[in-house]
Amino acid sequence: MAQTQKTTVAVLGFGTMGAGIAQVAAQAGHQVTVLDRTGELLEAGRRRVAGFLDGGVRRGKIDKAGRDAVLERITGSTEVSALAGAGLVIEAVAEEHAVKVELLTQVAEAVGEDALIATNTSALSVTALAASVPRPERFGGLHFFNPAPIMPLVEVVRAVRTSPETVAALTAFAEAAGKSPIVVEDRPGFLVNRLLMPYLNDVIQAYDDGLATAEDIDTALELGLGYPMGPLKLLDLIGLDVHEHATEAAYAATRDPMLSAPPLLRRMVEAGRLGDKTGHGFHVRPEHDAQGETTA
């Protein structure tokens, strides 16, 4: 794939991250084919993209013609064969190694050996995933942040066998899509999450120790350090289950105690208090107040 050439981009998975990545690629002018298991999942993903674009129209960020053009560049399929001819594949399915490997093996065969392949994983080894495809030198990480259409940073992850040409092409793709890429090595958590996860774990422990209320902790970090969002609000947004999975995966790879999930985090996940997605986390969403529920 030439560095700025428009190509067909294949996105594996049409969930939250897959939908965001598909939108980013389509807004950059690429034709996008999204693969998911069922027609229902493809339709749900398309509604996510349309809803996000509709919000952009209301805020004046994009006009209706631009919205329609982006949606026209995105097609969905449940068949791996539909990805033939793609110049770049971006995997964004569940954070389970076996699931990713099974799909990547099938997709690598369908797209051929000239296509670049990238994973959006935030917790798994890019090097290990690369080993599942022929010519692992054309495999790297493209770690977008949620929501992908808004967040400017993309981590371009260099696995052990990723070639310099692949790193350059993935970086150019991100830049052409209006992102600010940084190149990082394939280490647990890469760069941002490697720094973020111990910080969030420390905040959870401080809350559990009773140093302050959730509201006061968030206010302190927002006003005292100038952070745009308090850490407990951020955890609720990310999903407590997502953070637990990521930090435990990093801990398993490093045995660094700073990356071990705090006991309170595990208890909250076990109780189904996962943050914004369930209405309860460190904060309670307003629509749940009337039920008399409280945070853990």
Backbone as numpy.savetxt, mean C-alpha at the origin, in Angstrom:
# Nx Ny Nz CAx CAy CAz Cx Cy Cz
10.87 -1.55 -20.76 10.01 -0.35 -20.76 10.88 0.89 -20.76
10.74 1.73 -21.76 11.50 2.98 -21.79 11.09 3.83 -20.60
11.96 4.70 -20.19 11.76 5.39 -18.93 10.48 6.21 -18.87
10.07 6.86 -19.97 8.86 7.68 -19.94 7.80 7.16 -20.91
8.01 6.01 -21.52 7.09 5.47 -22.50 5.77 5.07 -21.85
4.65 5.40 -22.54 3.35 4.94 -22.08 3.22 3.47 -22.43
2.80 2.68 -21.49 2.72 1.24 -21.68 1.49 0.73 -20.98
1.17 -0.53 -21.20 0.10 -1.15 -20.44 0.65 -1.57 -19.08
-0.01 -1.13 -18.04 0.38 -1.47 -16.68 -0.64 -2.47 -16.15
-0.15 -3.59 -15.65 -1.02 -4.59 -15.03 -0.95 -4.41 -13.52
-2.10 -4.30 -12.88 -2.17 -4.18 -11.42 -2.86 -5.44 -10.89
-2.21 -6.11 -9.97 -2.74 -7.34 -9.40 -3.44 -7.01 -8.09
-4.77 -7.10 -8.08 -5.55 -6.78 -6.90 -6.22 -5.44 -7.05
-7.55 -5.38 -6.75 -8.30 -4.14 -6.90 -8.87 -3.70 -5.56
-8.12 -3.99 -4.47 -8.51 -3.50 -3.16 -8.12 -2.04 -3.00
-7.96 -1.61 -1.76 -7.66 -0.20 -1.49 -6.39 0.25 -2.20
-5.29 -0.51 -2.02 -4.04 -0.09 -2.63 -4.04 -0.33 -4.13
-4.58 -1.45 -4.58 -4.63 -1.72 -6.02 -5.42 -0.68 -6.77
-6.56 -0.27 -6.19 -7.38 0.76 -6.84 -6.62 2.08 -6.92
-5.93 2.44 -5.84 -5.17 3.67 -5.84 -4.04 3.66 -6.84
-3.34 2.53 -6.93 -2.22 2.41 -7.88 -2.74 2.44 -9.31
-3.85 1.75 -9.57 -4.45 1.77 -10.91 -4.81 3.20 -11.31
-5.37 3.96 -10.38 -5.72 5.35 -10.67 -4.48 6.17 -10.98
-3.42 6.00 -10.18 -2.18 6.74 -10.41 -1.63 6.47 -11.81
-1.60 5.18 -12.19 -1.06 4.81 -13.50 -1.94 5.35 -14.63
-3.26 5.27 -14.45 -4.16 5.75 -15.50 -4.08 7.27 -15.62
-3.95 7.97 -14.51 -3.83 9.42 -14.57 -2.52 9.85 -15.23
-1.53 8.97 -15.19 -0.25 9.25 -15.87 -0.31 8.93 -17.35
-1.48 8.45 -17.82 -1.66 8.20 -19.25 -1.49 6.77 -19.69
-1.22 5.85 -18.75 -1.05 4.45 -19.11 -2.39 3.75 -19.24
-2.46 2.78 -20.13 -3.58 1.84 -20.13 -3.35 0.85 -18.99
-4.38 0.58 -18.21 -4.24 -0.24 -17.01 -5.20 -1.42 -17.08
-4.67 -2.61 -16.85 -5.49 -3.80 -16.73 -5.35 -4.32 -15.30
-6.47 -4.44 -14.61 -6.46 -4.89 -13.22 -6.96 -6.32 -13.16
-6.24 -7.15 -12.43 -6.62 -8.54 -12.24 -7.13 -8.76 -10.83
-8.29 -9.40 -10.72 -8.78 -9.82 -9.40 -9.59 -11.09 -9.58
-9.99 -11.68 -8.43 -10.54 -13.03 -8.46 -11.95 -13.11 -9.04
-12.77 -12.10 -8.81 -14.17 -12.16 -9.22 -14.60 -10.84 -9.85
-15.70 -10.92 -10.61 -16.27 -9.71 -11.18 -16.74 -8.75 -10.12
-17.23 -9.29 -9.01 -17.70 -8.43 -7.91 -16.56 -7.61 -7.33
-15.38 -8.23 -7.16 -14.23 -7.50 -6.64 -13.76 -6.44 -7.63
-13.83 -6.77 -8.92 -13.44 -5.79 -9.93 -14.39 -4.60 -9.93
-15.69 -4.87 -9.78 -16.65 -3.78 -9.75 -16.48 -2.91 -8.50
-16.20 -3.57 -7.36 -15.97 -2.82 -6.13 -14.74 -1.92 -6.27
-13.68 -2.44 -6.90 -12.49 -1.63 -7.11 -12.74 -0.45 -8.03
-13.52 -0.69 -9.06 -13.84 0.39 -9.99 -14.66 1.48 -9.29
-15.56 1.07 -8.38 -16.32 2.06 -7.61 -15.38 2.88 -6.72
-14.34 2.22 -6.16 -13.37 2.97 -5.34 -12.71 4.07 -6.16
-12.25 3.70 -7.36 -11.58 4.68 -8.21 -12.54 5.80 -8.59
-13.75 5.43 -9.01 -14.73 6.43 -9.41 -15.06 7.36 -8.25
-15.22 6.80 -7.05 -15.53 7.62 -5.88 -14.42 8.58 -5.56
-13.18 8.11 -5.67 -12.04 8.98 -5.39 -11.97 10.11 -6.42
-12.19 9.77 -7.69 -12.16 10.79 -8.73 -13.32 11.77 -8.57
-14.48 11.28 -8.18 -15.62 12.17 -7.95 -15.29 13.20 -6.87
-14.58 12.75 -5.84 -14.14 13.69 -4.81 -13.21 14.73 -5.38
-12.34 14.34 -6.30 -11.45 15.28 -6.95 -12.20 16.29 -7.80
-13.28 15.83 -8.46 -14.10 16.75 -9.25 -14.75 17.79 -8.34
-15.27 17.33 -7.20 -15.93 18.27 -6.27 -14.96 19.30 -5.72
-13.69 18.90 -5.54 -12.70 19.82 -4.99 -11.98 20.63 -6.07
-12.36 20.40 -7.33 -11.75 21.15 -8.41 -10.36 20.66 -8.80
-9.99 19.45 -8.38 -8.67 18.92 -8.71 -8.62 18.30 -10.10
-9.78 17.91 -10.62 -9.88 17.29 -11.93 -11.26 17.63 -12.47
-11.38 17.79 -13.81 -12.71 18.05 -14.36 -13.38 16.74 -14.75
-14.65 16.82 -15.12 -15.41 15.59 -15.39 -14.84 14.85 -16.59
-14.37 15.60 -17.61 -13.78 14.94 -18.78 -12.52 14.17 -18.38
-11.71 14.77 -17.51 -10.51 14.09 -17.03 -10.86 12.85 -16.23
-11.89 12.95 -15.37 -12.36 11.80 -14.60 -12.74 10.66 -15.53
-13.54 10.97 -16.54 -14.02 9.94 -17.46 -12.86 9.31 -18.23
-11.88 10.13 -18.61 -10.73 9.61 -19.36 -9.92 8.63 -18.52
-9.74 8.94 -17.24 -9.00 8.03 -16.35 -9.73 6.70 -16.25
-11.03 6.75 -16.03 -11.80 5.50 -15.90 -11.78 4.69 -17.18
-11.78 5.36 -18.32 -11.75 4.64 -19.60 -10.44 3.90 -19.81
-9.37 4.39 -19.19 -8.08 3.73 -19.35 -7.91 2.52 -18.42
-8.88 2.26 -17.56 -8.79 1.14 -16.62 -9.79 0.05 -17.00
-9.30 -1.14 -17.25 -10.16 -2.28 -17.50 -9.83 -3.37 -16.48
-10.78 -4.25 -16.25 -10.57 -5.33 -15.29 -10.76 -6.68 -15.91
-10.13 -7.68 -15.32 -10.27 -9.06 -15.80 -10.03 -10.03 -14.66
-10.64 -11.19 -14.78 -10.37 -12.28 -13.84 -9.43 -13.31 -14.45
-8.96 -13.07 -15.66 -8.11 -14.01 -16.38 -6.68 -13.50 -16.47
-5.73 -14.30 -16.04 -4.32 -13.91 -16.10 -3.89 -13.65 -17.54
-4.46 -14.37 -18.48 -4.09 -14.20 -19.88 -4.35 -12.79 -20.40
-5.25 -12.05 -19.75 -5.56 -10.68 -20.18 -4.39 -9.73 -19.95
-3.40 -10.16 -19.18 -2.26 -9.30 -18.87 -1.16 -9.39 -19.91
-1.31 -10.28 -20.89 -0.28 -10.44 -21.92 -0.02 -9.10 -22.60
1.25 -8.76 -22.75 1.61 -7.51 -23.39 1.88 -6.37 -22.43
1.61 -6.59 -21.16 1.88 -5.54 -20.18 3.38 -5.29 -20.08
3.76 -4.01 -19.98 5.17 -3.69 -19.84 5.62 -3.61 -18.40
4.65 -3.39 -17.50 4.95 -3.30 -16.08 3.81 -3.95 -15.31
4.16 -4.81 -14.36 3.21 -5.46 -13.47 3.45 -4.93 -12.06
2.37 -4.51 -11.39 2.48 -4.06 -9.99 1.56 -4.93 -9.15
2.14 -5.71 -8.27 1.36 -6.63 -7.42 0.92 -5.92 -6.15
-0.40 -6.03 -5.84 -0.94 -5.37 -4.65 -2.04 -6.24 -4.03
-1.72 -7.53 -3.85 -2.70 -8.44 -3.24 -2.36 -8.62 -1.76
-3.06 -9.54 -1.12 -2.93 -9.74 0.33 -1.47 -9.96 0.74
-1.13 -9.46 1.94 0.24 -9.56 2.44 0.53 -10.96 2.98
0.44 -11.94 2.09 0.75 -13.32 2.42 1.71 -13.85 1.36
2.87 -14.30 1.80 3.92 -14.70 0.87 3.43 -15.75 -0.12
2.75 -16.79 0.36 2.32 -17.88 -0.52 1.34 -17.39 -1.57
0.43 -16.50 -1.18 -0.55 -15.95 -2.12 0.15 -15.15 -3.21
1.10 -14.32 -2.81 1.82 -13.50 -3.79 2.64 -14.37 -4.74
3.34 -15.35 -4.20 4.19 -16.20 -5.02 3.37 -16.97 -6.05
2.25 -17.53 -5.63 1.41 -18.29 -6.56 0.94 -17.42 -7.72
0.50 -16.21 -7.40 0.01 -15.31 -8.44 1.15 -14.79 -9.31
2.24 -14.39 -8.71 3.36 -13.86 -9.48 3.91 -14.89 -10.45
3.94 -16.15 -10.04 4.41 -17.22 -10.92 3.56 -17.31 -12.16
2.24 -17.25 -11.99 1.32 -17.32 -13.13 1.44 -16.08 -14.02
1.51 -14.92 -13.39 1.54 -13.67 -14.15 2.85 -13.53 -14.92
3.96 -13.94 -14.31 5.26 -13.84 -15.00 5.25 -14.64 -16.29
4.60 -15.77 -16.28 4.51 -16.58 -17.49 3.64 -15.89 -18.54
2.57 -15.24 -18.10 1.65 -14.62 -19.04 2.23 -13.38 -19.70
3.00 -12.59 -18.96 3.49 -11.32 -19.51 4.82 -11.48 -20.24
5.52 -12.58 -20.02 6.79 -12.77 -20.69 7.96 -12.21 -19.92
9.17 -12.47 -20.42 10.38 -12.15 -19.66 10.86 -10.71 -19.82
10.24 -9.93 -20.69 10.69 -8.55 -20.88 9.95 -7.57 -19.97
8.84 -8.00 -19.40 8.06 -7.09 -18.55 8.75 -6.89 -17.21
8.70 -5.66 -16.71 9.15 -5.39 -15.35 8.06 -5.84 -14.38
8.46 -6.33 -13.22 7.51 -6.76 -12.21 7.88 -6.11 -10.90
6.88 -5.55 -10.23 7.11 -4.88 -8.95 6.06 -5.33 -7.95
6.43 -5.29 -6.69 5.50 -5.59 -5.61 5.30 -4.35 -4.75
4.07 -4.18 -4.28 3.75 -3.08 -3.38 3.82 -3.50 -1.92
4.39 -4.68 -1.65 4.45 -5.15 -0.26 5.08 -4.11 0.65
4.58 -4.06 1.88 5.18 -3.19 2.89 5.89 -3.98 3.97
5.73 -5.32 3.95 6.24 -6.11 5.07 7.05 -7.34 4.66
6.91 -7.79 3.43 7.57 -9.03 3.02 8.88 -8.76 2.28
9.69 -9.77 2.18 10.98 -9.66 1.50 10.78 -9.58 -0.01
11.23 -8.49 -0.61 11.16 -8.35 -2.06 12.09 -9.36 -2.73
13.22 -9.62 -2.11 14.17 -10.60 -2.66 13.55 -11.98 -2.74
12.83 -12.38 -1.70 12.19 -13.69 -1.69 11.10 -13.78 -2.75
10.32 -12.71 -2.93 9.28 -12.70 -3.96 9.91 -12.74 -5.35
11.01 -12.02 -5.52 11.68 -11.99 -6.83 12.15 -13.38 -7.24
12.50 -14.19 -6.28 13.00 -15.54 -6.57 11.94 -16.43 -7.20
10.67 -16.00 -7.16 9.59 -16.82 -7.69 9.37 -16.63 -9.18
10.07 -15.67 -9.80 9.84 -15.39 -11.22 11.13 -15.58 -12.01
11.01 -15.92 -13.30 12.21 -15.95 -14.15 12.81 -14.56 -14.26
14.11 -14.50 -14.37 14.85 -13.24 -14.47 14.52 -12.29 -13.32
14.88 -12.66 -12.10 14.57 -11.80 -10.95 15.23 -10.44 -11.00
16.17 -10.24 -11.91 16.80 -8.92 -12.02 15.80 -7.87 -12.51
14.68 -8.27 -13.12 13.67 -7.29 -13.57 12.57 -7.09 -12.53
12.82 -7.53 -11.30 11.82 -7.47 -10.22 12.31 -6.52 -9.13
11.42 -5.66 -8.66 11.76 -4.75 -7.55 10.52 -4.37 -6.78
10.68 -3.48 -5.85 9.55 -3.00 -5.06 9.12 -1.62 -5.51
7.81 -1.40 -5.55 7.22 -0.08 -5.73 6.24 0.10 -4.59
6.72 0.64 -3.48 5.90 0.74 -2.29 5.22 2.10 -2.24
3.94 2.11 -2.63 3.11 3.31 -2.53 2.56 3.43 -1.12
2.17 4.64 -0.76 1.58 4.89 0.55 0.10 5.25 0.36
-0.70 4.91 1.34 -2.15 5.07 1.25 -2.58 6.45 1.76
-3.41 7.17 0.98 -3.99 6.83 -0.32 -3.02 7.12 -1.46
-2.83 6.15 -2.32 -1.81 6.24 -3.37 -1.99 7.45 -4.30
-3.22 7.86 -4.66 -3.33 9.02 -5.55 -2.88 10.33 -4.91
-2.84 10.39 -3.59 -2.51 11.64 -2.90 -1.09 11.64 -2.34
-0.69 10.55 -1.71 0.62 10.53 -1.06 1.73 10.59 -2.10
2.67 11.55 -1.96 3.67 11.76 -3.01 4.84 10.77 -2.99
5.08 10.13 -1.85 6.27 9.29 -1.74 6.04 7.88 -2.29
7.04 7.38 -2.99 7.09 5.97 -3.41 8.48 5.45 -3.09
8.56 4.34 -2.36 9.84 3.68 -2.11 10.11 2.69 -3.24
11.18 2.91 -3.98 11.65 1.96 -4.99 12.63 1.03 -4.29
12.24 -0.23 -4.15 13.00 -1.16 -3.32 13.91 -2.01 -4.20
15.19 -1.95 -3.90 16.19 -2.71 -4.63 16.45 -4.02 -3.91
16.00 -5.12 -4.50 16.26 -6.45 -3.94 17.69 -6.86 -4.29
18.09 -8.00 -3.78 19.49 -8.43 -3.96 19.86 -8.55 -5.43
18.91 -9.05 -6.26 19.23 -9.28 -7.67 18.60 -8.25 -8.61
17.99 -7.20 -8.08 17.39 -6.18 -8.94 18.49 -5.45 -9.71
18.32 -5.33 -11.02 19.35 -4.68 -11.83 19.26 -3.17 -11.72
20.36 -2.46 -11.97 20.31 -0.99 -11.99 19.32 -0.46 -13.02
19.18 -1.17 -14.14 18.23 -0.73 -15.17 16.79 -0.81 -14.66
16.49 -1.85 -13.88 15.15 -1.97 -13.32 14.89 -0.86 -12.31
15.86 -0.60 -11.45 15.71 0.48 -10.48 15.46 1.80 -11.20
16.21 2.06 -12.27 16.05 3.30 -13.01 14.68 3.38 -13.66
14.22 2.27 -14.23 12.91 2.28 -14.91 11.77 2.46 -13.91
11.84 1.80 -12.76 10.79 1.96 -11.75 10.79 3.38 -11.18
11.97 3.93 -10.99 12.07 5.31 -10.52 11.46 6.27 -11.54
11.77 6.05 -12.82 11.24 6.92 -13.87 9.73 6.80 -13.97
9.20 5.59 -13.80 7.75 5.41 -13.82 7.09 6.23 -12.72
7.64 6.14 -11.51 7.07 6.88 -10.38 7.16 8.39 -10.62
8.29 8.86 -11.13 8.45 10.29 -11.39 7.47 10.76 -12.45
7.29 9.98 -13.51 6.37 10.36 -14.58 4.93 10.38 -14.10
4.65 9.63 -13.03 3.30 9.61 -12.45 3.12 10.74 -11.43
4.11 11.61 -11.31 4.01 12.74 -10.40 4.40 12.44 -8.97
5.07 11.32 -8.75 5.49 10.94 -7.40 6.93 11.35 -7.13
7.31 11.26 -5.86 8.68 11.55 -5.44 9.30 10.25 -4.96
10.00 9.52 -5.84 10.55 8.23 -5.44 11.88 8.36 -4.71
12.10 7.44 -3.78 13.41 7.28 -3.16 13.81 5.82 -3.33
15.08 5.56 -3.50 15.58 4.19 -3.66 16.05 3.68 -2.32
15.53 2.53 -1.90 15.88 1.96 -0.60 16.27 0.50 -0.80
17.00 -0.02 0.18 17.40 -1.42 0.13 16.29 -2.31 0.69
16.35 -3.57 0.32 15.35 -4.55 0.76 15.66 -5.00 2.17
15.13 -4.26 3.13 15.27 -4.58 4.54 13.88 -4.58 5.17
13.65 -5.29 6.27 12.32 -5.30 6.89 11.80 -3.89 7.17
10.64 -3.56 6.60 10.07 -2.24 6.76 10.62 -1.20 5.80
11.62 -1.59 4.98 12.28 -0.66 4.07 12.80 0.55 4.87
12.43 1.76 4.51 12.92 2.92 5.26 11.82 3.53 6.14
10.73 3.96 5.52 9.71 4.69 6.26 9.12 3.83 7.37
8.70 2.63 7.05 8.09 1.78 8.08 9.11 1.31 9.10
10.36 1.18 8.70 11.38 0.79 9.67 11.53 1.86 10.75
11.35 3.12 10.37 11.39 4.20 11.35 10.05 4.41 12.05
8.96 4.16 11.31 7.62 4.43 11.84 7.16 3.38 12.85
7.45 2.12 12.58 6.88 1.05 13.42 7.35 1.12 14.88
8.64 1.32 15.17 9.04 1.44 16.58 8.39 2.65 17.26
8.27 3.74 16.52 7.62 4.95 17.06 6.18 4.65 17.45
5.41 4.01 16.54 4.02 3.69 16.84 3.91 2.70 17.99
4.82 1.72 18.03 4.80 0.77 19.15 5.07 1.48 20.48
6.01 2.42 20.49 6.30 3.19 21.71 5.08 3.99 22.16
4.37 4.58 21.20 3.19 5.37 21.54 2.10 4.47 22.13
1.89 3.30 21.54 0.89 2.36 22.07 1.24 1.99 23.51
2.52 1.72 23.79 2.93 1.35 25.13 2.75 2.51 26.10
3.06 3.73 25.63 2.87 4.91 26.49 1.40 5.08 26.85
0.53 4.86 25.89 -0.92 4.95 26.15 -1.34 3.86 27.14
-0.84 2.65 26.94 -1.19 1.54 27.84 -0.66 1.80 29.25
0.47 2.50 29.36 1.03 2.83 30.67 0.30 3.98 31.35
-0.64 4.59 30.64 -1.45 5.65 31.24 -0.80 7.01 31.26
0.17 7.26 30.39 0.83 8.57 30.39 -0.12 9.70 30.02
-1.08 9.43 29.15 -2.05 10.46 28.74 -3.18 9.77 28.00
-4.27 10.51 27.78 -5.37 9.98 26.99 -4.97 9.91 25.52
-5.74 9.17 24.74 -5.47 9.10 23.31 -5.55 10.47 22.67
-6.55 11.24 23.07 -6.71 12.58 22.51 -5.51 13.47 22.84
-5.04 13.40 24.08 -3.92 14.26 24.47 -2.61 13.81 23.83
-2.42 12.51 23.66 -1.22 12.03 22.97 -1.18 12.56 21.54
-2.31 12.46 20.85 -2.35 12.95 19.47 -2.14 14.47 19.41
-2.77 15.18 20.33 -2.59 16.63 20.35 -1.14 17.01 20.62
-0.49 16.29 21.53 0.90 16.58 21.87 1.81 16.41 20.67
1.62 15.35 19.92 2.50 15.10 18.77 2.18 16.02 17.60
0.91 16.36 17.45 0.54 17.27 16.36 1.05 18.69 16.63
0.82 19.18 17.84 1.21 20.55 18.15 2.65 20.68 18.63
3.11 19.68 19.37 4.45 19.76 19.91 5.54 19.49 18.90
5.29 18.58 17.96 6.29 18.23 16.96 5.89 18.61 15.55
4.68 19.16 15.39 4.26 19.61 14.07 3.84 18.50 13.14
3.50 17.32 13.68 3.07 16.22 12.83 1.66 16.51 12.31
1.38 16.15 11.06 0.05 16.46 10.50 -1.07 15.61 11.11
-0.72 14.46 11.66 -1.71 13.58 12.27 -1.09 12.89 13.47
-1.84 12.84 14.57 -1.34 12.15 15.76 -1.16 10.67 15.52
-0.28 10.02 16.27 0.06 8.61 16.02 -1.11 7.65 16.23
-1.97 7.92 17.20 -3.09 7.01 17.45 -4.19 7.20 16.40
-4.37 8.42 15.92 -5.25 8.63 14.77 -4.70 7.89 13.55
-3.39 7.97 13.38 -2.76 7.30 12.24 -2.95 5.79 12.33
-2.78 5.22 13.50 -2.99 3.79 13.67 -4.43 3.40 13.34
-5.39 4.21 13.78 -6.78 3.93 13.46 -7.00 3.97 11.95
-6.35 4.91 11.27 -6.49 5.02 9.82 -5.85 3.84 9.11
-4.63 3.48 9.52 -3.92 2.36 8.91 -4.68 1.06 9.11
-5.21 0.88 10.31 -5.81 -0.39 10.71 -4.88 -1.08 11.70
-5.39 -1.33 12.91 -4.53 -1.92 13.93 -4.05 -3.31 13.53
-4.89 -4.05 12.80 -4.50 -5.37 12.32 -3.39 -5.27 11.29
-3.45 -4.25 10.45 -2.41 -4.05 9.43 -1.07 -3.74 10.11
-1.12 -2.85 11.10 0.12 -2.52 11.81 0.66 -3.73 12.56
-0.20 -4.49 13.20 0.27 -5.67 13.91 0.96 -6.64 12.96
0.36 -6.87 11.81 0.94 -7.80 10.83 2.31 -7.31 10.36
2.39 -6.01 10.05 3.65 -5.46 9.52 4.75 -5.49 10.56
4.44 -5.09 11.78 5.49 -5.01 12.79 5.94 -6.40 13.22
5.02 -7.35 13.26 5.41 -8.71 13.62 6.23 -9.37 12.52
5.92 -9.06 11.25 6.73 -9.59 10.15 8.16 -9.04 10.23
8.27 -7.75 10.54 9.60 -7.16 10.68 10.34 -7.73 11.88
9.61 -7.97 12.97 10.22 -8.56 14.16 10.72 -9.98 13.87
9.92 -10.75 13.14 10.31 -12.13 12.81 11.60 -12.15 11.99
11.78 -11.11 11.16 12.97 -11.08 10.31 14.20 -10.55 11.03
14.01 -9.76 12.08 15.14 -9.08 12.72 15.36 -9.45 14.18
14.28 -9.91 14.85 14.29 -10.13 16.31 14.65 -8.86 17.07
14.35 -7.72 16.47 14.56 -6.43 17.14 13.37 -6.19 18.07
13.57 -6.12 19.39 12.44 -5.96 20.31 11.64 -4.68 20.07
12.24 -3.68 19.45 11.51 -2.44 19.16 10.40 -2.68 18.14
10.49 -3.79 17.42 9.51 -4.08 16.38 8.45 -5.08 16.84
8.56 -5.57 18.06 7.57 -6.52 18.57 6.28 -5.80 18.91
5.15 -6.36 18.50 3.86 -5.72 18.75 3.58 -5.63 20.24
3.20 -4.46 20.76 2.88 -4.32 22.19 1.67 -5.18 22.56
1.60 -5.64 23.81 0.47 -6.48 24.23 -0.89 -5.82 23.99
-1.01 -4.51 24.22 -2.29 -3.85 24.01 -2.73 -3.93 22.55
-1.79 -3.80 21.63 -2.13 -3.89 20.22 -2.72 -5.26 19.91
-2.10 -6.31 20.42 -2.63 -7.66 20.18 -4.02 -7.82 20.77
-4.24 -7.30 21.98 -5.55 -7.43 22.62 -6.63 -6.70 21.82
-6.31 -5.52 21.32 -7.29 -4.76 20.57 -7.65 -5.46 19.26
-6.65 -6.04 18.60 -6.92 -6.79 17.36 -7.79 -8.00 17.67
-7.46 -8.71 18.75 -8.27 -9.88 19.13 -9.71 -9.49 19.44
-9.90 -8.28 19.96 -11.25 -7.81 20.32 -12.00 -7.24 19.11
-11.35 -7.17 17.97 -11.99 -6.63 16.78 -12.00 -5.12 16.71
-11.22 -4.48 17.57 -11.10 -3.02 17.56 -9.95 -2.64 16.63
-10.28 -2.49 15.35 -9.24 -2.37 14.33 -9.04 -0.95 13.85
-9.79 0.00 14.40 -9.63 1.38 13.97 -10.82 1.85 13.14
-10.55 2.73 12.18 -11.62 3.35 11.40 -12.48 2.33 10.68
-11.89 1.23 10.23 -12.65 0.26 9.45 -13.76 -0.41 10.26
-13.60 -0.46 11.58 -14.64 -1.05 12.43 -15.35 0.00 13.28
-14.88 1.24 13.23 -15.49 2.30 14.03 -14.91 2.44 15.42
-14.06 1.49 15.83 -13.45 1.52 17.15 -11.97 1.20 17.05
-11.18 2.02 17.71 -9.76 1.77 17.81 -9.28 2.50 19.04
-8.27 3.33 18.88 -7.88 4.20 19.99 -8.88 5.35 20.13
-9.58 5.65 19.06 -10.65 6.63 19.08 -11.93 5.95 18.61
-13.08 6.51 18.97 -14.37 6.01 18.53 -14.93 6.96 17.49
-15.33 6.44 16.35 -15.94 7.29 15.33 -17.28 7.79 15.83
-17.66 9.02 15.50 -18.87 9.63 16.08 -20.13 8.81 15.92
-20.28 8.10 14.79 -21.51 7.36 14.58 -21.65 6.18 15.52
-20.57 5.85 16.25 -20.62 4.75 17.20 -20.82 5.21 18.64
-20.77 6.52 18.87 -20.88 7.02 20.23 -22.19 6.63 20.90
-23.29 6.66 20.12 -24.59 6.42 20.72 -24.75 5.00 21.24
-23.87 4.10 20.80 -23.96 2.72 21.22 -23.31 2.51 22.60
-22.71 3.58 23.11 -22.11 3.47 24.45 -20.80 2.72 24.46
-20.19 2.54 23.27 -18.92 1.83 23.21 -17.79 2.76 23.65
-16.73 2.20 24.18 -15.55 2.98 24.56 -14.32 2.36 23.94
-13.26 3.14 23.88 -12.02 2.60 23.38 -11.40 1.68 24.42
-10.46 0.84 23.95 -9.82 -0.12 24.86 -8.98 0.60 25.89
